[in-house]
């Protein structure tokens, strides 16, 4: 799915929030990557550019990792542990959309 100017502007707003998990844990806004929500998508399909959440590299791509804040889980390596620890993708998506007023 290609991106237009409106999509790029929205993704920029999402990324500027910082990692939603880090913020929910009280660590403040950490630099974020865009994670396309997979819930409800077919295998190999990607959500629209509006169904995204901001995640730092640890919470996005890495598996279980011990940090100065304790063990942290990355969605792509440990989706079940991630959702058990931080909430579902759809819960986090609702939170992000609420924060952005969309």
Beta strands, then each sheet from edge to edge (+ up, - down):
strand 1: 33-36
strand 2: 52-55
strand 3: 65-67
strand 4: 70-72
sheet 1: 1+ 2-
sheet 2: 3+ 4-
end
